Every structure is written in C-alpha cells, then in structure tokens.
Amino acid sequence: MKKLLIFITIFCSILMPVMLNAQNRPDALQAYRQGNFERAIQICIDEIAQDPRNLDSYVVICWSLLRSNRANRYEETLRYGRIAREINRYDARVTEILGEAYYYIGNNNEALRYFQEYVNTAPAGPRIEGVYYYMGEIYIRMGKFRHADISLTKAVHWMPRNAAWWTRLAFARENAGSFIEAVSAYEEALSLNPQLADASRGLERVSQRLNPR
C-alpha cells in the first residue's frame, strides 16, 4: 500500500505540470473564432517553431491570414498552405485554403483546380457552400455564365438564406440569357433582403428585357 501511495505521488508530480501547461497554453483556434486573427497568427507561428509538422497550426494560420485586416497576405497564405499540403496532401481544409488564396490573387485557373478537388474529395465538407460560391464568381470573371449558374445554384442550395449569393446567381442567369430564371433569383434575394440595391436594379433590368415598352 505504501509503495502504491509513493507511485501515485510521483505520477501526479509528473502529470500535473503537464496538465497545467496544456490548460495555460494559448489556443489559436479560439483566438481565430473570436476574430483575434493577429493573435491566432502569432500563436500558430510559435506552435510551428515547436513542431514544424503541426498541420492544425498551418490550417489556423492560413484561415487567420485570409481573414486578417492587413492587406496582401495571400502570398503568405500560399506559402504556409503549400507546406501544409506537403504534410498532408489529402487534407480538404488545406485544399480549400489554397483555392481561396489563389482566388483572391486573381489566379482563376489554379483556384478552380483546388476548388474542384475539394468538391470531389469533400462533397459535403464544412466549406462546400463557399467553394461553390467562389467557383461561381470565377466563372463570372471568365464570362462563363452558364457554368456560374450551376455553381451558384449549388451555393444557395447549401446556404439558401444568403441574399447576396442569390443576387449573384441572378446576375449569372441574366448574363446567360436565362431571364425568367434570373427574375426568380432576384425575387428570392429581395424576399430575403428588400433593401438589396443590386437585386432591385437587376430585377428592373430583366423585367424590362422581358416586357419591353
């Protein structure tokens, strides 16, 4: 019994500092969720210095860089994202990060490549609605409005109460010549947000096309 008590005492003396250190360790993901992106970035940098293959640290630093108020951080995101990709080629979070970073620097082809990979590997992933939205915007940039219609239709399927996305879907349909479908999408956007000026103007444009005076 005495030996058992000695063992428990020694074990606790070793374990307790480890547990307390874990409790006191700053949480990058929590800082990110609270909108404290610069703090999350610094925590991740410290974590990566301790463990250069900590995939979660790379993911959170990339998310924080993408949402940071400081301009032109997309190349930095790509740098960390590429390292993360080398650690785990199949992590869907990293795939989406790279697509988003390329989207913001205007590299449409690379962005589409990663977004399409995300759709194929994580068709119901936690960021699937955003991926379809970005794809739709890229197709609008490229003038491929029917492709944009398909992608944005899927985006609003996943996020049906996003009035801004319904407006972009309507815009894609309008430019594809699908005027009746565009009216439906503009009306849906306005039902969600009657103050949305782009949707009001779009509905007026398409209505005039359908009912010329």
C-alpha positions in Angstrom: 0.0 0.0 0.0 2.8 2.4 0.9 4.5 1.7 -2.4 1.3 2.4 -4.3 0.9 5.8 -2.5 4.5 6.6 -3.4 3.9 5.7 -7.0 0.7 7.8 -7.1 2.5 10.8 -5.6 5.4 10.6 -8.1 3.0 10.1 -11.0 0.9 13.2 -10.0 4.0 15.3 -9.6 5.0 14.5 -13.2 1.5 14.7 -14.7 0.1 17.8 -13.0 2.6 20.3 -14.5 2.0 18.8 -18.0 -1.8 19.2 -17.5 -1.4 22.8 -16.1 0.8 23.7 -19.0 -1.7 22.3 -21.5 -4.5 24.3 -19.8 -2.5 27.5 -19.9 -1.3 27.1 -23.5 -2.9 29.8 -25.8 -5.5 28.4 -28.2 -5.0 29.6 -31.7 -8.4 28.3 -32.9 -10.2 30.0 -30.1 -8.5 33.3 -31.0 -9.4 32.8 -34.6 -13.1 32.1 -33.7 -13.1 35.3 -31.6 -11.9 37.3 -34.6 -8.5 38.0 -33.0 -6.6 37.0 -36.1 -3.3 38.6 -35.4 -3.2 36.8 -32.0 -4.0 33.5 -33.7 -1.3 34.0 -36.3 1.3 34.6 -33.6 0.2 31.6 -31.6 0.5 29.4 -34.7 3.9 30.8 -35.5 5.1 29.8 -32.0 3.5 26.3 -32.4 5.1 25.8 -35.8 8.5 26.8 -34.3 8.0 24.0 -31.7 6.6 21.5 -34.1 7.1 22.2 -37.9 4.7 19.4 -38.9 1.7 20.5 -36.8 -0.9 20.5 -39.5 -3.6 22.2 -37.5 -1.3 25.2 -36.8 -0.8 25.6 -40.5 -4.5 25.4 -41.1 -5.4 28.0 -38.5 -2.7 30.4 -39.5 -3.9 30.3 -43.1 -7.5 30.9 -42.0 -6.3 33.8 -39.9 -4.2 35.3 -42.7 -7.1 35.1 -45.1 -9.4 36.9 -42.7 -6.8 39.4 -41.4 -7.5 43.1 -42.0 -3.9 43.6 -43.2 -3.7 43.7 -46.9 -1.9 41.5 -49.3 -1.4 38.4 -47.1 -2.4 36.0 -49.8 1.1 35.1 -50.8 1.9 34.4 -47.2 -1.2 32.2 -47.0 0.0 30.3 -50.1 3.5 29.8 -48.5 2.0 28.2 -45.4 -0.6 26.4 -47.4 2.0 24.7 -49.6 3.9 23.5 -46.6 0.7 22.1 -45.1 0.0 20.4 -48.4 3.4 18.6 -48.2 2.5 17.4 -44.7 -0.9 16.0 -45.8 -1.7 16.0 -49.5 -5.3 15.0 -48.9 -6.5 17.4 -46.1 -9.6 19.1 -47.5 -9.1 22.2 -45.3 -5.7 22.8 -47.0 -7.2 22.2 -50.4 -9.9 24.9 -49.8 -7.3 27.3 -48.3 -5.1 27.1 -51.5 -8.2 27.6 -53.7 -9.3 30.7 -51.7 -5.8 32.2 -51.7 -5.5 31.8 -55.5 -9.0 33.2 -55.9 -8.0 36.4 -54.1 -4.8 37.0 -56.1 -6.8 36.5 -59.3 -5.3 33.2 -60.4 -8.6 31.7 -61.7 -7.2 28.5 -63.1 -5.3 27.5 -60.0 -8.2 28.5 -57.8 -10.6 26.4 -59.8 -8.2 23.4 -59.7 -8.2 23.4 -55.9 -11.9 24.1 -55.6 -12.8 21.3 -57.9 -10.6 19.0 -56.0 -12.4 20.0 -52.8 -15.8 19.2 -54.4 -14.5 15.8 -55.5 -12.9 14.9 -52.2 -15.3 16.6 -49.7 -18.7 16.9 -51.5 -20.4 17.6 -48.2 -17.4 19.3 -46.5 -17.9 22.2 -44.0 -16.8 24.8 -46.5 -18.6 23.4 -49.6 -21.1 26.3 -49.9 -18.2 28.8 -50.0 -16.3 26.7 -52.5 -19.3 26.7 -54.9 -19.7 30.4 -54.4 -16.1 31.1 -55.3 -16.3 28.9 -58.3 -19.4 30.8 -59.4 -17.6 34.1 -59.1 -14.6 32.8 -61.0 -16.9 31.7 -63.9 -18.4 35.1 -63.9 -14.9 36.6 -64.2 -14.3 34.3 -67.1 -17.6 35.1 -68.8 -18.8 31.5 -68.4 -22.2 32.4 -67.1 -23.9 29.1 -67.5 -21.1 27.5 -65.5 -21.5 30.3 -62.9 -25.3 29.5 -62.8 -24.6 25.8 -62.0 -22.0 26.6 -59.3 -24.0 29.4 -57.6 -27.2 27.3 -57.7 -25.3 24.8 -55.6 -24.0 27.5 -53.3 -27.5 28.7 -52.5 -28.7 25.1 -52.1 -26.2 24.9 -49.2 -26.9 28.4 -47.9 -30.4 29.3 -49.0 -30.8 32.5 -46.9 -27.8 34.3 -48.3 -29.4 37.2 -50.3 -26.1 38.4 -51.8 -25.5 34.9 -53.3 -29.0 34.8 -54.8 -28.2 38.2 -56.4 -25.0 36.9 -57.9 -26.9 33.8 -59.2 -29.5 36.0 -60.7 -26.7 38.1 -62.4 -25.2 35.0 -63.9 -28.5 33.9 -65.2 -29.2 37.3 -66.6 -26.0 37.3 -68.5 -26.6 33.8 -69.7 -29.8 35.0 -71.2 -32.0 32.9 -68.8 -34.2 35.9 -67.9 -37.2 34.1 -66.3 -34.8 32.2 -64.0 -33.0 35.4 -63.3 -36.2 37.1 -62.2 -36.9 34.2 -59.8 -33.4 34.5 -58.3 -33.7 38.3 -58.0 -37.1 38.0 -56.3 -35.7 35.4 -53.9 -32.9 37.8 -53.0 -35.3 40.6 -52.4 -37.6 38.4 -50.3 -34.6 37.8 -48.0 -33.3 41.4 -48.1 -35.8 44.0 -49.6 -33.1 46.7 -49.3 -30.6 45.0 -51.6 -30.0 47.6 -54.2 -28.2 45.3 -56.7 -31.1 42.9 -56.7 -33.6 45.7 -57.2 -31.7 47.1 -60.1 -31.2 43.7 -61.6 -34.9 42.8 -61.3 -35.8 46.1 -63.0 -33.3 45.4 -65.9 -34.5 41.9 -66.5 -38.2 42.9 -66.3 -37.6 45.5 -69.0 -36.0 42.8 -71.1 -39.0 40.5 -70.7 -41.5 43.3 -71.1 -40.1 46.0 -73.4 -42.2 49.1 -73.8 
